[in-house]
């Protein structure tokens, strides 16, 4: 595992999170579906998508770092015993 692999994994997970919440949506109403698809074809949608993926990646990174800190604490405690 290296830094590049970790960054790619985090960005991939962020992309999956975005898609699961905003792109894999089904609508019962045809008019609603068409309006949503039209929205997805705008520059604003692309800006929103980029910012949301960055936000997801930031949150995932924070969670990973928090878990690493927890592991460091466990190793440190184990060394003291």
PDB file with one MODEL, atoms N, CA, C and O in Angstrom:
MODEL        1
ATOM      1  N   UNK A   1       0.859  -1.168   0.000  1.00  0.00           N
ATOM      2  CA  UNK A   1       0.000   0.000   0.000  1.00  0.00           C
ATOM      3  C   UNK A   1       0.908   1.236   0.000  1.00  0.00           C
ATOM      4  O   UNK A   1       1.844   1.339   0.793  1.00  0.00           O
ATOM      5  N   UNK A   2       0.609   2.163  -0.905  1.00  0.00           N
ATOM      6  CA  UNK A   2       1.340   3.422  -0.927  1.00  0.00           C
ATOM      7  C   UNK A   2       0.351   4.583  -0.976  1.00  0.00           C
ATOM      8  O   UNK A   2      -0.859   4.377  -1.074  1.00  0.00           O
ATOM      9  N   UNK A   3       0.872   5.788  -0.909  1.00  0.00           N
ATOM     10  CA  UNK A   3       0.029   6.982  -0.853  1.00  0.00           C
ATOM     11  C   UNK A   3      -0.859   7.103  -2.095  1.00  0.00           C
ATOM     12  O   UNK A   3      -2.041   7.431  -1.987  1.00  0.00           O
ATOM     13  N   UNK A   4      -0.290   6.837  -3.266  1.00  0.00           N
ATOM     14  CA  UNK A   4      -1.066   6.958  -4.508  1.00  0.00           C
ATOM     15  C   UNK A   4      -2.237   5.980  -4.518  1.00  0.00           C
ATOM     16  O   UNK A   4      -3.354   6.342  -4.888  1.00  0.00           O
ATOM     17  N   UNK A   5      -1.975   4.744  -4.112  1.00  0.00           N
ATOM     18  CA  UNK A   5      -3.037   3.728  -4.061  1.00  0.00           C
ATOM     19  C   UNK A   5      -4.134   4.160  -3.095  1.00  0.00           C
ATOM     20  O   UNK A   5      -5.320   4.032  -3.400  1.00  0.00           O
ATOM     21  N   UNK A   6      -3.741   4.673  -1.931  1.00  0.00           N
ATOM     22  CA  UNK A   6      -4.708   5.094  -0.928  1.00  0.00           C
ATOM     23  C   UNK A   6      -5.560   6.249  -1.448  1.00  0.00           C
ATOM     24  O   UNK A   6      -6.778   6.253  -1.267  1.00  0.00           O
ATOM     25  N   UNK A   7      -4.928   7.223  -2.089  1.00  0.00           N
ATOM     26  CA  UNK A   7      -5.678   8.360  -2.651  1.00  0.00           C
ATOM     27  C   UNK A   7      -6.652   7.898  -3.726  1.00  0.00           C
ATOM     28  O   UNK A   7      -7.794   8.355  -3.763  1.00  0.00           O
ATOM     29  N   UNK A   8      -6.211   6.996  -4.601  1.00  0.00           N
ATOM     30  CA  UNK A   8      -7.088   6.467  -5.646  1.00  0.00           C
ATOM     31  C   UNK A   8      -8.262   5.706  -5.036  1.00  0.00           C
ATOM     32  O   UNK A   8      -9.394   5.825  -5.505  1.00  0.00           O
ATOM     33  N   UNK A   9      -7.994   4.932  -4.001  1.00  0.00           N
ATOM     34  CA  UNK A   9      -9.056   4.175  -3.334  1.00  0.00           C
ATOM     35  C   UNK A   9     -10.077   5.105  -2.688  1.00  0.00           C
ATOM     36  O   UNK A   9     -11.284   4.885  -2.788  1.00  0.00           O
ATOM     37  N   UNK A  10      -9.581   6.141  -2.026  1.00  0.00           N
ATOM     38  CA  UNK A  10     -10.478   7.108  -1.378  1.00  0.00           C
ATOM     39  C   UNK A  10     -11.315   7.835  -2.425  1.00  0.00           C
ATOM     40  O   UNK A  10     -12.523   7.993  -2.247  1.00  0.00           O
ATOM     41  N   UNK A  11     -10.686   8.281  -3.518  1.00  0.00           N
ATOM     42  CA  UNK A  11     -11.433   8.982  -4.571  1.00  0.00           C
ATOM     43  C   UNK A  11     -12.452   8.061  -5.240  1.00  0.00           C
ATOM     44  O   UNK A  11     -13.550   8.494  -5.589  1.00  0.00           O
ATOM     45  N   UNK A  12     -12.091   6.802  -5.414  1.00  0.00           N
ATOM     46  CA  UNK A  12     -13.036   5.840  -5.985  1.00  0.00           C
ATOM     47  C   UNK A  12     -14.228   5.629  -5.082  1.00  0.00           C
ATOM     48  O   UNK A  12     -15.364   5.573  -5.551  1.00  0.00           O
ATOM     49  N   UNK A  13     -13.980   5.513  -3.795  1.00  0.00           N
ATOM     50  CA  UNK A  13     -15.069   5.356  -2.824  1.00  0.00           C
ATOM     51  C   UNK A  13     -15.956   6.602  -2.790  1.00  0.00           C
ATOM     52  O   UNK A  13     -17.177   6.492  -2.680  1.00  0.00           O
ATOM     53  N   UNK A  14     -15.352   7.769  -2.885  1.00  0.00           N
ATOM     54  CA  UNK A  14     -16.118   9.021  -2.916  1.00  0.00           C
ATOM     55  C   UNK A  14     -17.020   9.068  -4.154  1.00  0.00           C
ATOM     56  O   UNK A  14     -18.173   9.492  -4.073  1.00  0.00           O
ATOM     57  N   UNK A  15     -16.489   8.634  -5.288  1.00  0.00           N
ATOM     58  CA  UNK A  15     -17.278   8.587  -6.527  1.00  0.00           C
ATOM     59  C   UNK A  15     -18.464   7.633  -6.370  1.00  0.00           C
ATOM     60  O   UNK A  15     -19.581   7.948  -6.779  1.00  0.00           O
ATOM     61  N   UNK A  16     -18.214   6.477  -5.782  1.00  0.00           N
ATOM     62  CA  UNK A  16     -19.285   5.496  -5.556  1.00  0.00           C
ATOM     63  C   UNK A  16     -20.350   6.072  -4.629  1.00  0.00           C
ATOM     64  O   UNK A  16     -21.544   5.899  -4.869  1.00  0.00           O
ATOM     65  N   UNK A  17     -19.918   6.757  -3.571  1.00  0.00           N
ATOM     66  CA  UNK A  17     -20.875   7.373  -2.649  1.00  0.00           C
ATOM     67  C   UNK A  17     -21.759   8.380  -3.371  1.00  0.00           C
ATOM     68  O   UNK A  17     -22.973   8.404  -3.169  1.00  0.00           O
ATOM     69  N   UNK A  18     -21.149   9.211  -4.214  1.00  0.00           N
ATOM     70  CA  UNK A  18     -21.931  10.205  -4.956  1.00  0.00           C
ATOM     71  C   UNK A  18     -22.936   9.520  -5.870  1.00  0.00           C
ATOM     72  O   UNK A  18     -24.117   9.867  -5.880  1.00  0.00           O
ATOM     73  N   UNK A  19     -22.463   8.550  -6.634  1.00  0.00           N
ATOM     74  CA  UNK A  19     -23.337   7.865  -7.577  1.00  0.00           C
ATOM     75  C   UNK A  19     -24.502   7.186  -6.874  1.00  0.00           C
ATOM     76  O   UNK A  19     -25.631   7.222  -7.364  1.00  0.00           O
ATOM     77  N   UNK A  20     -24.237   6.572  -5.735  1.00  0.00           N
ATOM     78  CA  UNK A  20     -25.310   5.864  -5.036  1.00  0.00           C
ATOM     79  C   UNK A  20     -26.368   6.811  -4.491  1.00  0.00           C
ATOM     80  O   UNK A  20     -27.531   6.430  -4.353  1.00  0.00           O
ATOM     81  N   UNK A  21     -25.976   8.036  -4.183  1.00  0.00           N
ATOM     82  CA  UNK A  21     -26.932   8.986  -3.616  1.00  0.00           C
ATOM     83  C   UNK A  21     -27.582   9.895  -4.647  1.00  0.00           C
ATOM     84  O   UNK A  21     -28.713  10.342  -4.455  1.00  0.00           O
ATOM     85  N   UNK A  22     -26.875  10.172  -5.741  1.00  0.00           N
ATOM     86  CA  UNK A  22     -27.393  11.184  -6.664  1.00  0.00           C
ATOM     87  C   UNK A  22     -27.588  10.716  -8.104  1.00  0.00           C
ATOM     88  O   UNK A  22     -28.301  11.377  -8.859  1.00  0.00           O
ATOM     89  N   UNK A  23     -26.992   9.620  -8.505  1.00  0.00           N
ATOM     90  CA  UNK A  23     -27.128   9.223  -9.904  1.00  0.00           C
ATOM     91  C   UNK A  23     -27.940   7.943 -10.084  1.00  0.00           C
ATOM     92  O   UNK A  23     -28.518   7.728 -11.150  1.00  0.00           O
ATOM     93  N   UNK A  24     -27.992   7.114  -9.087  1.00  0.00           N
ATOM     94  CA  UNK A  24     -28.741   5.861  -9.192  1.00  0.00           C
ATOM     95  C   UNK A  24     -30.131   6.022  -8.587  1.00  0.00           C
ATOM     96  O   UNK A  24     -30.549   5.249  -7.726  1.00  0.00           O
ATOM     97  N   UNK A  25     -30.828   7.040  -9.057  1.00  0.00           N
ATOM     98  CA  UNK A  25     -32.155   7.358  -8.529  1.00  0.00           C
ATOM     99  C   UNK A  25     -33.198   6.975  -9.565  1.00  0.00           C
ATOM    100  O   UNK A  25     -33.038   7.241 -10.756  1.00  0.00           O
ATOM    101  N   UNK A  26     -34.260   6.350  -9.097  1.00  0.00           N
ATOM    102  CA  UNK A  26     -35.360   6.042 -10.015  1.00  0.00           C
ATOM    103  C   UNK A  26     -36.580   6.858  -9.593  1.00  0.00           C
ATOM    104  O   UNK A  26     -36.800   7.125  -8.412  1.00  0.00           O
ATOM    105  N   UNK A  27     -37.350   7.240 -10.583  1.00  0.00           N
ATOM    106  CA  UNK A  27     -38.539   8.054 -10.338  1.00  0.00           C
ATOM    107  C   UNK A  27     -39.762   7.349 -10.910  1.00  0.00           C
ATOM    108  O   UNK A  27     -39.696   6.735 -11.974  1.00  0.00           O
ATOM    109  N   UNK A  28     -40.866   7.443 -10.199  1.00  0.00           N
ATOM    110  CA  UNK A  28     -42.115   6.882 -10.686  1.00  0.00           C
ATOM    111  C   UNK A  28     -42.745   7.805 -11.725  1.00  0.00           C
ATOM    112  O   UNK A  28     -43.468   7.354 -12.614  1.00  0.00           O
ATOM    113  N   UNK A  29     -42.468   9.080 -11.607  1.00  0.00           N
ATOM    114  CA  UNK A  29     -43.068  10.084 -12.474  1.00  0.00           C
ATOM    115  C   UNK A  29     -42.111  10.403 -13.621  1.00  0.00           C
ATOM    116  O   UNK A  29     -40.962  10.777 -13.385  1.00  0.00           O
ATOM    117  N   UNK A  30     -42.572  10.258 -14.839  1.00  0.00           N
ATOM    118  CA  UNK A  30     -41.750  10.499 -16.029  1.00  0.00           C
ATOM    119  C   UNK A  30     -41.292  11.952 -16.122  1.00  0.00           C
ATOM    120  O   UNK A  30     -40.158  12.226 -16.513  1.00  0.00           O
ATOM    121  N   UNK A  31     -42.167  12.872 -15.765  1.00  0.00           N
ATOM    122  CA  UNK A  31     -41.812  14.297 -15.815  1.00  0.00           C
ATOM    123  C   UNK A  31     -40.681  14.603 -14.831  1.00  0.00           C
ATOM    124  O   UNK A  31     -39.766  15.363 -15.148  1.00  0.00           O
ATOM    125  N   UNK A  32     -40.746  14.023 -13.669  1.00  0.00           N
ATOM    126  CA  UNK A  32     -39.702  14.221 -12.661  1.00  0.00           C
ATOM    127  C   UNK A  32     -38.383  13.644 -13.160  1.00  0.00           C
ATOM    128  O   UNK A  32     -37.336  14.277 -13.019  1.00  0.00           O
ATOM    129  N   UNK A  33     -38.426  12.457 -13.738  1.00  0.00           N
ATOM    130  CA  UNK A  33     -37.218  11.821 -14.265  1.00  0.00           C
ATOM    131  C   UNK A  33     -36.581  12.683 -15.344  1.00  0.00           C
ATOM    132  O   UNK A  33     -35.365  12.877 -15.348  1.00  0.00           O
ATOM    133  N   UNK A  34     -37.392  13.198 -16.256  1.00  0.00           N
ATOM    134  CA  UNK A  34     -36.872  14.028 -17.343  1.00  0.00           C
ATOM    135  C   UNK A  34     -36.266  15.329 -16.810  1.00  0.00           C
ATOM    136  O   UNK A  34     -35.220  15.769 -17.287  1.00  0.00           O
ATOM    137  N   UNK A  35     -36.911  15.935 -15.836  1.00  0.00           N
ATOM    138  CA  UNK A  35     -36.396  17.171 -15.244  1.00  0.00           C
ATOM    139  C   UNK A  35     -35.064  16.902 -14.543  1.00  0.00           C
ATOM    140  O   UNK A  35     -34.140  17.710 -14.634  1.00  0.00           O
ATOM    141  N   UNK A  36     -34.965  15.774 -13.847  1.00  0.00           N
ATOM    142  CA  UNK A  36     -33.726  15.428 -13.159  1.00  0.00           C
ATOM    143  C   UNK A  36     -32.605  15.167 -14.159  1.00  0.00           C
ATOM    144  O   UNK A  36     -31.469  15.590 -13.943  1.00  0.00           O
ATOM    145  N   UNK A  37     -32.913  14.485 -15.234  1.00  0.00           N
ATOM    146  CA  UNK A  37     -31.903  14.228 -16.269  1.00  0.00           C
ATOM    147  C   UNK A  37     -31.451  15.530 -16.925  1.00  0.00           C
ATOM    148  O   UNK A  37     -30.271  15.685 -17.243  1.00  0.00           O
ATOM    149  N   UNK A  38     -32.370  16.460 -17.129  1.00  0.00           N
ATOM    150  CA  UNK A  38     -32.004  17.761 -17.708  1.00  0.00           C
ATOM    151  C   UNK A  38     -31.077  18.508 -16.752  1.00  0.00           C
ATOM    152  O   UNK A  38     -30.112  19.141 -17.182  1.00  0.00           O
ATOM    153  N   UNK A  39     -31.369  18.432 -15.475  1.00  0.00           N
ATOM    154  CA  UNK A  39     -30.511  19.055 -14.471  1.00  0.00           C
ATOM    155  C   UNK A  39     -29.108  18.465 -14.503  1.00  0.00           C
ATOM    156  O   UNK A  39     -28.125  19.191 -14.353  1.00  0.00           O
ATOM    157  N   UNK A  40     -29.007  17.160 -14.697  1.00  0.00           N
ATOM    158  CA  UNK A  40     -27.708  16.485 -14.721  1.00  0.00           C
ATOM    159  C   UNK A  40     -26.859  16.889 -15.928  1.00  0.00           C
ATOM    160  O   UNK A  40     -25.651  16.652 -15.936  1.00  0.00           O
ATOM    161  N   UNK A  41     -27.458  17.479 -16.922  1.00  0.00           N
ATOM    162  CA  UNK A  41     -26.712  17.897 -18.114  1.00  0.00           C
ATOM    163  C   UNK A  41     -26.243  19.348 -18.051  1.00  0.00           C
ATOM    164  O   UNK A  41     -25.800  19.899 -19.058  1.00  0.00           O
ATOM    165  N   UNK A  42     -26.335  19.964 -16.891  1.00  0.00           N
ATOM    166  CA  UNK A  42     -25.941  21.370 -16.765  1.00  0.00           C
ATOM    167  C   UNK A  42     -24.527  21.499 -16.185  1.00  0.00           C
ATOM    168  O   UNK A  42     -24.005  20.578 -15.557  1.00  0.00           O
ATOM    169  N   UNK A  43     -23.933  22.662 -16.413  1.00  0.00           N
ATOM    170  CA  UNK A  43     -22.627  22.961 -15.825  1.00  0.00           C
ATOM    171  C   UNK A  43     -22.712  22.993 -14.299  1.00  0.00           C
ATOM    172  O   UNK A  43     -21.774  22.596 -13.609  1.00  0.00           O
ATOM    173  N   UNK A  44     -23.839  23.467 -13.782  1.00  0.00           N
ATOM    174  CA  UNK A  44     -24.019  23.532 -12.335  1.00  0.00           C
ATOM    175  C   UNK A  44     -23.993  22.137 -11.723  1.00  0.00           C
ATOM    176  O   UNK A  44     -23.459  21.941 -10.631  1.00  0.00           O
ATOM    177  N   UNK A  45     -24.573  21.172 -12.431  1.00  0.00           N
ATOM    178  CA  UNK A  45     -24.547  19.795 -11.943  1.00  0.00           C
ATOM    179  C   UNK A  45     -23.104  19.291 -11.868  1.00  0.00           C
ATOM    180  O   UNK A  45     -22.719  18.645 -10.892  1.00  0.00           O
ATOM    181  N   UNK A  46     -22.325  19.580 -12.877  1.00  0.00           N
ATOM    182  CA  UNK A  46     -20.922  19.145 -12.882  1.00  0.00           C
ATOM    183  C   UNK A  46     -20.146  19.792 -11.737  1.00  0.00           C
ATOM    184  O   UNK A  46     -19.310  19.145 -11.105  1.00  0.00           O
ATOM    185  N   UNK A  47     -20.422  21.068 -11.470  1.00  0.00           N
ATOM    186  CA  UNK A  47     -19.779  21.746 -10.342  1.00  0.00           C
ATOM    187  C   UNK A  47     -20.195  21.106  -9.024  1.00  0.00           C
ATOM    188  O   UNK A  47     -19.361  20.852  -8.155  1.00  0.00           O
ATOM    189  N   UNK A  48     -21.484  20.848  -8.885  1.00  0.00           N
ATOM    190  CA  UNK A  48     -22.014  20.206  -7.687  1.00  0.00           C
ATOM    191  C   UNK A  48     -21.393  18.826  -7.495  1.00  0.00           C
ATOM    192  O   UNK A  48     -20.976  18.471  -6.392  1.00  0.00           O
ATOM    193  N   UNK A  49     -21.337  18.061  -8.565  1.00  0.00           N
ATOM    194  CA  UNK A  49     -20.768  16.712  -8.506  1.00  0.00           C
ATOM    195  C   UNK A  49     -19.310  16.754  -8.048  1.00  0.00           C
ATOM    196  O   UNK A  49     -18.905  15.985  -7.176  1.00  0.00           O
ATOM    197  N   UNK A  50     -18.542  17.638  -8.630  1.00  0.00           N
ATOM    198  CA  UNK A  50     -17.122  17.760  -8.272  1.00  0.00           C
ATOM    199  C   UNK A  50     -16.964  18.110  -6.794  1.00  0.00           C
ATOM    200  O   UNK A  50     -16.157  17.503  -6.090  1.00  0.00           O
ATOM    201  N   UNK A  51     -17.737  19.089  -6.329  1.00  0.00           N
ATOM    202  CA  UNK A  51     -17.633  19.515  -4.935  1.00  0.00           C
ATOM    203  C   UNK A  51     -18.096  18.424  -3.973  1.00  0.00           C
ATOM    204  O   UNK A  51     -17.499  18.237  -2.913  1.00  0.00           O
ATOM    205  N   UNK A  52     -19.141  17.713  -4.332  1.00  0.00           N
ATOM    206  CA  UNK A  52     -19.632  16.641  -3.457  1.00  0.00           C
ATOM    207  C   UNK A  52     -18.619  15.504  -3.373  1.00  0.00           C
ATOM    208  O   UNK A  52     -18.388  14.965  -2.291  1.00  0.00           O
ATOM    209  N   UNK A  53     -18.021  15.138  -4.480  1.00  0.00           N
ATOM    210  CA  UNK A  53     -17.020  14.068  -4.473  1.00  0.00           C
ATOM    211  C   UNK A  53     -15.814  14.495  -3.638  1.00  0.00           C
ATOM    212  O   UNK A  53     -15.261  13.687  -2.891  1.00  0.00           O
ATOM    213  N   UNK A  54     -15.404  15.755  -3.758  1.00  0.00           N
ATOM    214  CA  UNK A  54     -14.309  16.259  -2.925  1.00  0.00           C
ATOM    215  C   UNK A  54     -14.680  16.187  -1.446  1.00  0.00           C
ATOM    216  O   UNK A  54     -13.853  15.819  -0.612  1.00  0.00           O
ATOM    217  N   UNK A  55     -15.923  16.538  -1.123  1.00  0.00           N
ATOM    218  CA  UNK A  55     -16.378  16.499   0.265  1.00  0.00           C
ATOM    219  C   UNK A  55     -16.410  15.059   0.789  1.00  0.00           C
ATOM    220  O   UNK A  55     -15.970  14.791   1.907  1.00  0.00           O
ATOM    221  N   UNK A  56     -16.930  14.138  -0.022  1.00  0.00           N
ATOM    222  CA  UNK A  56     -16.935  12.724   0.375  1.00  0.00           C
ATOM    223  C   UNK A  56     -15.510  12.231   0.598  1.00  0.00           C
ATOM    224  O   UNK A  56     -15.243  11.533   1.576  1.00  0.00           O
ATOM    225  N   UNK A  57     -14.596  12.587  -0.298  1.00  0.00           N
ATOM    226  CA  UNK A  57     -13.199  12.154  -0.174  1.00  0.00           C
ATOM    227  C   UNK A  57     -12.579  12.710   1.110  1.00  0.00           C
ATOM    228  O   UNK A  57     -11.832  12.014   1.797  1.00  0.00           O
ATOM    229  N   UNK A  58     -12.889  13.951   1.424  1.00  0.00           N
ATOM    230  CA  UNK A  58     -12.368  14.558   2.657  1.00  0.00           C
ATOM    231  C   UNK A  58     -12.871  13.788   3.876  1.00  0.00           C
ATOM    232  O   UNK A  58     -12.095  13.490   4.784  1.00  0.00           O
ATOM    233  N   UNK A  59     -14.158  13.466   3.901  1.00  0.00           N
ATOM    234  CA  UNK A  59     -14.725  12.730   5.032  1.00  0.00           C
ATOM    235  C   UNK A  59     -14.134  11.326   5.139  1.00  0.00           C
ATOM    236  O   UNK A  59     -13.841  10.860   6.240  1.00  0.00           O
ATOM    237  N   UNK A  60     -13.960  10.661   4.021  1.00  0.00           N
ATOM    238  CA  UNK A  60     -13.372   9.323   4.026  1.00  0.00           C
ATOM    239  C   UNK A  60     -11.936   9.404   4.535  1.00  0.00           C
ATOM    240  O   UNK A  60     -11.516   8.569   5.335  1.00  0.00           O
ATOM    241  N   UNK A  61     -11.184  10.398   4.079  1.00  0.00           N
ATOM    242  CA  UNK A  61      -9.803  10.579   4.521  1.00  0.00           C
ATOM    243  C   UNK A  61      -9.746  10.803   6.032  1.00  0.00           C
ATOM    244  O   UNK A  61      -8.903  10.224   6.716  1.00  0.00           O
ATOM    245  N   UNK A  62     -10.638  11.638   6.547  1.00  0.00           N
ATOM    246  CA  UNK A  62     -10.670  11.886   7.985  1.00  0.00           C
ATOM    247  C   UNK A  62     -10.965  10.598   8.757  1.00  0.00           C
ATOM    248  O   UNK A  62     -10.368  10.351   9.805  1.00  0.00           O
ATOM    249  N   UNK A  63     -11.881   9.781   8.243  1.00  0.00           N
ATOM    250  CA  UNK A  63     -12.201   8.513   8.898  1.00  0.00           C
ATOM    251  C   UNK A  63     -11.001   7.574   8.894  1.00  0.00           C
ATOM    252  O   UNK A  63     -10.725   6.916   9.896  1.00  0.00           O
ATOM    253  N   UNK A  64     -10.291   7.509   7.780  1.00  0.00           N
ATOM    254  CA  UNK A  64      -9.103   6.647   7.682  1.00  0.00           C
ATOM    255  C   UNK A  64      -8.043   7.116   8.675  1.00  0.00           C
ATOM    256  O   UNK A  64      -7.458   6.306   9.394  1.00  0.00           O
ATOM    257  N   UNK A  65      -7.800   8.421   8.712  1.00  0.00           N
ATOM    258  CA  UNK A  65      -6.790   8.952   9.634  1.00  0.00           C
ATOM    259  C   UNK A  65      -7.172   8.695  11.091  1.00  0.00           C
ATOM    260  O   UNK A  65      -6.314   8.401  11.924  1.00  0.00           O
ATOM    261  N   UNK A  66      -8.450   8.807  11.387  1.00  0.00           N
ATOM    262  CA  UNK A  66      -8.930   8.533  12.741  1.00  0.00           C
ATOM    263  C   UNK A  66      -8.685   7.065  13.110  1.00  0.00           C
ATOM    264  O   UNK A  66      -8.273   6.760  14.230  1.00  0.00           O
ATOM    265  N   UNK A  67      -8.940   6.173  12.170  1.00  0.00           N
ATOM    266  CA  UNK A  67      -8.710   4.749  12.417  1.00  0.00           C
ATOM    267  C   UNK A  67      -7.229   4.451  12.593  1.00  0.00           C
ATOM    268  O   UNK A  67      -6.855   3.620  13.420  1.00  0.00           O
ATOM    269  N   UNK A  68      -6.388   5.122  11.823  1.00  0.00           N
ATOM    270  CA  UNK A  68      -4.935   4.942  11.972  1.00  0.00           C
ATOM    271  C   UNK A  68      -4.494   5.395  13.358  1.00  0.00           C
ATOM    272  O   UNK A  68      -3.682   4.728  13.999  1.00  0.00           O
ATOM    273  N   UNK A  69      -5.017   6.512  13.818  1.00  0.00           N
ATOM    274  CA  UNK A  69      -4.688   6.990  15.168  1.00  0.00           C
ATOM    275  C   UNK A  69      -5.104   5.957  16.205  1.00  0.00           C
ATOM    276  O   UNK A  69      -4.375   5.709  17.166  1.00  0.00           O
ATOM    277  N   UNK A  70      -6.269   5.356  16.015  1.00  0.00           N
ATOM    278  CA  UNK A  70      -6.728   4.319  16.931  1.00  0.00           C
ATOM    279  C   UNK A  70      -5.787   3.125  16.942  1.00  0.00           C
ATOM    280  O   UNK A  70      -5.503   2.561  17.999  1.00  0.00           O
ATOM    281  N   UNK A  71      -5.305   2.741  15.766  1.00  0.00           N
ATOM    282  CA  UNK A  71      -4.352   1.634  15.687  1.00  0.00           C
ATOM    283  C   UNK A  71      -3.042   1.989  16.377  1.00  0.00           C
ATOM    284  O   UNK A  71      -2.445   1.154  17.056  1.00  0.00           O
ATOM    285  N   UNK A  72      -2.599   3.221  16.203  1.00  0.00           N
ATOM    286  CA  UNK A  72      -1.368   3.664  16.879  1.00  0.00           C
ATOM    287  C   UNK A  72      -1.522   3.551  18.388  1.00  0.00           C
ATOM    288  O   UNK A  72      -0.601   3.121  19.083  1.00  0.00           O
ATOM    289  N   UNK A  73      -2.686   3.938  18.892  1.00  0.00           N
ATOM    290  CA  UNK A  73      -2.950   3.850  20.335  1.00  0.00           C
ATOM    291  C   UNK A  73      -2.914   2.406  20.807  1.00  0.00           C
ATOM    292  O   UNK A  73      -2.360   2.119  21.868  1.00  0.00           O
ATOM    293  N   UNK A  74      -3.487   1.506  20.050  1.00  0.00           N
ATOM    294  CA  UNK A  74      -3.507   0.090  20.411  1.00  0.00           C
ATOM    295  C   UNK A  74      -2.093  -0.463  20.440  1.00  0.00           C
ATOM    296  O   UNK A  74      -1.726  -1.181  21.370  1.00  0.00           O
ATOM    297  N   UNK A  75      -1.299  -0.135  19.434  1.00  0.00           N
ATOM    298  CA  UNK A  75       0.089  -0.605  19.375  1.00  0.00           C
ATOM    299  C   UNK A  75       0.888  -0.039  20.541  1.00  0.00           C
ATOM    300  O   UNK A  75       1.674  -0.756  21.161  1.00  0.00           O
ATOM    301  N   UNK A  76       0.694   1.236  20.844  1.00  0.00           N
ATOM    302  CA  UNK A  76       1.390   1.880  21.943  1.00  0.00           C
ATOM    303  C   UNK A  76       1.021   1.214  23.269  1.00  0.00           C
ATOM    304  O   UNK A  76       1.895   0.933  24.089  1.00  0.00           O
ATOM    305  N   UNK A  77      -0.270   0.964  23.477  1.00  0.00           N
ATOM    306  CA  UNK A  77      -0.719   0.304  24.706  1.00  0.00           C
ATOM    307  C   UNK A  77      -0.183  -1.111  24.807  1.00  0.00           C
ATOM    308  O   UNK A  77       0.186  -1.559  25.892  1.00  0.00           O
ATOM    309  N   UNK A  78      -0.136  -1.815  23.695  1.00  0.00           N
ATOM    310  CA  UNK A  78       0.374  -3.185  23.700  1.00  0.00           C
ATOM    311  C   UNK A  78       1.861  -3.205  24.044  1.00  0.00           C
ATOM    312  O   UNK A  78       2.336  -4.142  24.686  1.00  0.00           O
ATOM    313  N   UNK A  79       2.588  -2.192  23.629  1.00  0.00           N
ATOM    314  CA  UNK A  79       4.000  -2.106  23.926  1.00  0.00           C
ATOM    315  C   UNK A  79       4.276  -1.792  25.382  1.00  0.00           C
ATOM    316  O   UNK A  79       5.353  -2.099  25.893  1.00  0.00           O
ATOM    317  N   UNK A  80       3.315  -1.186  26.050  1.00  0.00           N
ATOM    318  CA  UNK A  80       3.489  -0.840  27.453  1.00  0.00           C
ATOM    319  C   UNK A  80       3.212  -2.019  28.375  1.00  0.00           C
ATOM    320  O   UNK A  80       3.597  -1.996  29.544  1.00  0.00           O
ATOM    321  N   UNK A  81       2.551  -3.043  27.861  1.00  0.00           N
ATOM    322  CA  UNK A  81       2.185  -4.192  28.700  1.00  0.00           C
ATOM    323  C   UNK A  81       3.276  -5.205  28.771  1.00  0.00           C
ATOM    324  O   UNK A  81       3.124  -6.230  29.437  1.00  0.00           O
TER     325      UNK A  81
ENDMDL
END
